[in-house]
Amino acid sequence: MVNSVDAADDILTWAEGMYTTEAAVELLIRGFNGRFADVGYPWIQLNAKGGYWLDLEAIPPPSGCCPVGSGPTCSSQRRSVWAGPTATA
């Protein structure tokens, strides 16, 4: 079983060298007690080698409403999660 710490380590390794992406990953992991860096969210993806990466395009935009439990639940959380650049694995 993978825990959020393992996923966070994988995502940081994946982002290494892409400085704006590294910053976005740090915000995702450190903001809101790492709530949005959990493997249960659709933007935390498993790659073919068994490691995790961050699918920034899967993070919902800051407009609209996210039901409790399905994603960022308030406007400040949505802005924080959506702040990252677009990148691919």
LODO-586714 format. One line per field, with one value per atom (N, C-alpha, C): x, y, z; residue in three letters; chain; atom name. Coordinates in Angstrom, 1 decimal, m for minus. Layout:
N
xx = X:...
yy = Y:...
zz = Z:...
code = ALA:...
unit = A:...
site = CA:...
//
This chain:
89
xx = 0.8:0.0:0.9:0.6:1.3:0.7:1.5:0.9:1.2:0.7:0.8:2.3:3.0:4.5:5.2:5.0:5.7:5.3:4.0:3.6:4.2:4.3:4.9:6.4:7.1:8.5:8.7:7.8:7.8:7.6:6.6:6.2:7.3:7.9:9.1:10.2:10.5:11.5:11.2:9.9:9.4:9.6:9.3:9.4:10.8:11.8:13.1:13.7:14.2:14.7:13.8:12.5:11.4:11.0:11.7:11.6:10.2:9.5:8.1:7.2:7.5:6.7:7.1:8.4:8.8:8.2:8.1:7.4:5.9:5.3:3.8:3.7:4.6:4.5:4.7:5.7:5.9:4.7:4.0:2.8:1.7:1.6:0.5:0.8:2.0:2.4:2.3:2.8:2.8:1.6:0.8:m0.4:m1.5:m2.3:m3.5:m3.1:m1.9:m1.4:m1.3:m1.0:m0.8:m2.1:m3.2:m4.5:m4.7:m4.2:m4.4:m3.2:m2.3:m1.2:m1.5:m2.7:m3.1:m3.3:m3.0:m3.1:m4.6:m5.5:m6.9:m7.4:m6.6:m7.1:m6.7:m7.5:m7.2:m5.9:m5.4:m4.2:m2.9:m3.0:m1.9:m2.0:m1.1:m1.1:0.0:m0.2:0.8:1.4:2.7:3.4:3.7:4.2:4.4:5.5:6.3:7.4:6.9:5.7:5.2:5.4:5.9:6.1:4.9:4.8:3.7:4.2:3.4:3.6:2.4:2.5:1.4:0.9:m0.4:m1.1:m1.7:m1.0:m1.5:m2.8:m3.0:m4.2:m5.4:m5.3:m6.4:m6.9:m6.1:m6.6:m7.7:m8.8:m9.9:m9.6:m10.1:m9.8:m10.5:m10.1:m10.6:m12.1:m12.7:m14.1:m15.0:m16.2:m17.1:m17.1:m17.9:m18.0:m17.5:m16.7:m16.3:m17.0:m17.8:m18.5:m17.5:m17.9:m17.0:m16.6:m15.3:m14.9:m14.4:m14.7:m14.3:m13.2:m12.8:m11.7:m11.6:m10.8:m10.7:m12.1:m12.3:m13.6:m13.9:m12.9:m13.1:m12.3:m12.6:m11.9:m10.4:m10.0:m8.5:m7.8:m8.5:m7.9:m7.9:m8.9:m8.9:m7.8:m7.6:m6.6:m5.2:m5.0:m3.7:m3.4:m4.4:m4.2:m4.0:m4.7:m4.7:m3.5:m2.7:m1.6:m0.5:m0.4:0.7:0.7:1.9:2.0:1.6:1.4:1.1:2.3:2.3:3.4:2.9:3.7:3.3:4.3:4.0:4.9:5.9
yy = m1.2:0.0:1.2:2.2:3.4:4.5:5.2:6.3:7.6:8.6:10.0:10.5:10.0:10.4:9.8:8.5:7.9:8.6:8.9:9.6:11.0:11.7:13.0:13.0:12.0:11.8:11.6:10.7:10.4:11.7:12.4:13.6:14.7:14.8:15.7:15.3:14.0:13.5:13.7:13.4:13.6:15.1:16.0:17.5:18.1:17.3:17.8:18.4:19.6:20.3:21.2:21.0:21.8:22.8:23.9:24.7:25.2:25.7:26.1:25.0:23.8:22.6:22.2:22.2:21.9:22.8:24.1:25.0:24.7:24.3:23.9:22.7:21.7:20.5:20.8:21.6:22.0:22.6:23.5:24.1:23.1:22.2:21.1:20.2:19.9:19.0:19.7:20.9:21.7:22.4:22.8:23.6:22.7:23.2:22.5:21.1:21.0:19.8:18.6:19.0:17.9:17.3:17.9:17.3:17.0:17.8:17.7:16.9:16.4:15.5:14.0:13.7:12.4:11.6:10.3:9.4:9.3:9.7:9.5:10.6:11.6:12.7:12.4:12.8:12.4:13.0:14.0:14.7:14.0:13.0:12.2:10.9:10.8:9.7:8.7:7.4:6.4:6.2:6.2:6.0:4.5:4.1:2.8:2.1:2.9:2.3:2.1:2.5:2.4:3.6:4.7:6.0:6.9:7.9:8.9:10.2:10.9:12.2:13.0:14.3:15.2:15.6:15.3:15.7:17.0:18.1:19.4:19.8:19.2:19.4:18.8:17.9:17.2:18.0:19.1:19.9:20.9:20.9:21.7:23.2:24.0:25.5:26.1:27.3:27.9:28.3:28.3:28.7:27.5:27.8:26.7:26.2:25.3:24.8:23.3:23.0:21.6:21.1:20.0:19.4:19.0:19.0:18.6:17.1:16.8:15.5:15.1:16.0:15.7:16.5:17.5:18.3:19.5:20.5:21.7:22.3:22.7:23.0:24.5:25.3:26.7:27.5:28.7:29.4:29.6:29.7:29.9:28.5:27.4:26.1:25.9:26.2:26.0:26.8:28.1:28.9:28.3:27.8:27.2:26.0:25.1:23.9:24.2:25.2:25.5:26.3:26.7:27.7:27.1:25.8:25.3:25.4:25.3:25.3:24.0:24.0:22.8:22.0:20.7:19.8:18.4:17.6:16.2:15.3:14.0:13.0:12.6
zz = 0.0:0.0:0.0:m0.8:m0.9:0.0:0.7:1.5:0.8:1.4:0.8:0.8:1.8:1.9:0.8:0.5:m0.7:m2.0:m2.2:m3.4:m3.4:m2.3:m2.3:m2.7:m2.2:m2.5:m4.0:m4.6:m6.0:m6.8:m6.4:m7.2:m7.2:m6.0:m5.9:m6.8:m6.8:m7.7:m9.2:m9.5:m10.9:m11.3:m10.4:m10.8:m10.8:m10.3:m10.1:m11.4:m11.3:m12.5:m13.2:m13.0:m13.6:m12.5:m12.4:m11.2:m10.9:m11.9:m11.5:m11.1:m11.7:m11.3:m9.9:m9.6:m8.3:m7.2:m7.6:m6.6:m6.5:m7.6:m7.5:m6.7:m6.9:m6.1:m4.6:m4.3:m2.9:m2.3:m3.0:m2.5:m2.3:m3.2:m3.1:m1.9:m1.7:m0.6:0.8:0.8:2.1:2.4:1.4:1.7:2.2:3.1:3.6:4.2:4.8:5.4:4.4:3.2:2.2:1.7:2.1:1.7:0.2:m0.6:m2.1:m2.8:m2.0:m2.5:m2.2:m1.9:m1.6:m2.8:m2.8:m4.0:m4.4:m3.6:m4.0:m5.0:m5.2:m6.1:m7.6:m8.5:m9.9:m10.5:m9.9:m10.4:m9.9:m9.0:m8.6:m9.4:m10.3:m11.3:m11.1:m11.3:m11.3:m12.6:m12.7:m14.0:m14.2:m15.4:m15.8:m14.9:m14.3:m13.4:m12.0:m11.7:m10.3:m9.4:m10.0:m9.3:m9.6:m8.8:m9.0:m9.6:m10.3:m10.9:m10.8:m11.0:m10.9:m12.2:m12.5:m13.7:m13.5:m13.8:m13.5:m14.3:m15.4:m16.2:m15.6:m14.7:m14.0:m12.8:m12.4:m11.3:m11.8:m11.2:m11.7:m11.6:m12.5:m12.5:m11.3:m10.9:m9.7:m9.8:m10.9:m11.0:m10.8:m10.4:m10.1:m8.7:m8.4:m7.1:m7.0:m6.0:m5.8:m4.6:m4.8:m3.6:m2.6:m1.3:m0.2:m0.5:m0.3:m0.5:m1.9:m2.9:m4.2:m4.7:m4.0:m4.4:m3.5:m3.9:m3.1:m2.8:m1.5:m1.1:m0.9:m0.9:m0.8:m1.8:m2.0:m3.1:m2.9:m1.6:m1.4:m1.7:m1.3:m1.6:m3.1:m3.8:m5.3:m5.9:m5.5:m6.1:m5.8:m4.6:m4.3:m5.1:m5.3:m6.0:m7.5:m8.0:m9.4:m9.8:m8.9:m9.2:m10.0:m10.2:m10.9:m12.4:m13.0:m14.5:m15.1:m16.4:m17.1:m17.4:m17.1:m17.4:m17.7:m18.3:m18.6:m18.0:m17.8:m17.2:m18.2
code = MET:MET:MET:VAL:VAL:VAL:ASN:ASN:ASN:SER:SER:SER:VAL:VAL:VAL:ASP:ASP:ASP:ALA:ALA:ALA:ALA:ALA:ALA:ASP:ASP:ASP:ASP:ASP:ASP:ILE:ILE:ILE:LEU:LEU:LEU:THR:THR:THR:TRP:TRP:TRP:ALA:ALA:ALA:GLU:GLU:GLU:GLY:GLY:GLY:MET:MET:MET:TYR:TYR:TYR:THR:THR:THR:THR:THR:THR:GLU:GLU:GLU:ALA:ALA:ALA:ALA:ALA:ALA:VAL:VAL:VAL:GLU:GLU:GLU:LEU:LEU:LEU:LEU:LEU:LEU:ILE:ILE:ILE:ARG:ARG:ARG:GLY:GLY:GLY:PHE:PHE:PHE:ASN:ASN:ASN:GLY:GLY:GLY:ARG:ARG:ARG:PHE:PHE:PHE:ALA:ALA:ALA:ASP:ASP:ASP:VAL:VAL:VAL:GLY:GLY:GLY:TYR:TYR:TYR:PRO:PRO:PRO:TRP:TRP:TRP:ILE:ILE:ILE:GLN:GLN:GLN:LEU:LEU:LEU:ASN:ASN:ASN:ALA:ALA:ALA:LYS:LYS:LYS:GLY:GLY:GLY:GLY:GLY:GLY:TYR:TYR:TYR:TRP:TRP:TRP:LEU:LEU:LEU:ASP:ASP:ASP:LEU:LEU:LEU:GLU:GLU:GLU:ALA:ALA:ALA:ILE:ILE:ILE:PRO:PRO:PRO:PRO:PRO:PRO:PRO:PRO:PRO:SER:SER:SER:GLY:GLY:GLY:CYS:CYS:CYS:CYS:CYS:CYS:PRO:PRO:PRO:VAL:VAL:VAL:GLY:GLY:GLY:SER:SER:SER:GLY:GLY:GLY:PRO:PRO:PRO:THR:THR:THR:CYS:CYS:CYS:SER:SER:SER:SER:SER:SER:GLN:GLN:GLN:ARG:ARG:ARG:ARG:ARG:ARG:SER:SER:SER:VAL:VAL:VAL:TRP:TRP:TRP:ALA:ALA:ALA:GLY:GLY:GLY:PRO:PRO:PRO:THR:THR:THR:ALA:ALA:ALA:THR:THR:THR:ALA:ALA:ALA
unit = A:A:A:A:A:A:A:A:A:A:A:A:A:A:A:A:A:A:A:A:A:A:A:A:A:A:A:A:A:A:A:A:A:A:A:A:A:A:A:A:A:A:A:A:A:A:A:A:A:A:A:A:A:A:A:A:A:A:A:A:A:A:A:A:A:A:A:A:A:A:A:A:A:A:A:A:A:A:A:A:A:A:A:A:A:A:A:A:A:A:A:A:A:A:A:A:A:A:A:A:A:A:A:A:A:A:A:A:A:A:A:A:A:A:A:A:A:A:A:A:A:A:A:A:A:A:A:A:A:A:A:A:A:A:A:A:A:A:A:A:A:A:A:A:A:A:A:A:A:A:A:A:A:A:A:A:A:A:A:A:A:A:A:A:A:A:A:A:A:A:A:A:A:A:A:A:A:A:A:A:A:A:A:A:A:A:A:A:A:A:A:A:A:A:A:A:A:A:A:A:A:A:A:A:A:A:A:A:A:A:A:A:A:A:A:A:A:A:A:A:A:A:A:A:A:A:A:A:A:A:A:A:A:A:A:A:A:A:A:A:A:A:A:A:A:A:A:A:A:A:A:A:A:A:A:A:A:A:A:A:A:A:A:A:A:A:A
site = N:CA:C:N:CA:C:N:CA:C:N:CA:C:N:CA:C:N:CA:C:N:CA:C:N:CA:C:N:CA:C:N:CA:C:N:CA:C:N:CA:C:N:CA:C:N:CA:C:N:CA:C:N:CA:C:N:CA:C:N:CA:C:N:CA:C:N:CA:C:N:CA:C:N:CA:C:N:CA:C:N:CA:C:N:CA:C:N:CA:C:N:CA:C:N:CA:C:N:CA:C:N:CA:C:N:CA:C:N:CA:C:N:CA:C:N:CA:C:N:CA:C:N:CA:C:N:CA:C:N:CA:C:N:CA:C:N:CA:C:N:CA:C:N:CA:C:N:CA:C:N:CA:C:N:CA:C:N:CA:C:N:CA:C:N:CA:C:N:CA:C:N:CA:C:N:CA:C:N:CA:C:N:CA:C:N:CA:C:N:CA:C:N:CA:C:N:CA:C:N:CA:C:N:CA:C:N:CA:C:N:CA:C:N:CA:C:N:CA:C:N:CA:C:N:CA:C:N:CA:C:N:CA:C:N:CA:C:N:CA:C:N:CA:C:N:CA:C:N:CA:C:N:CA:C:N:CA:C:N:CA:C:N:CA:C:N:CA:C:N:CA:C:N:CA:C:N:CA:C:N:CA:C:N:CA:C:N:CA:C:N:CA:C:N:CA:C:N:CA:C:N:CA:C:N:CA:C:N:CA:C
//
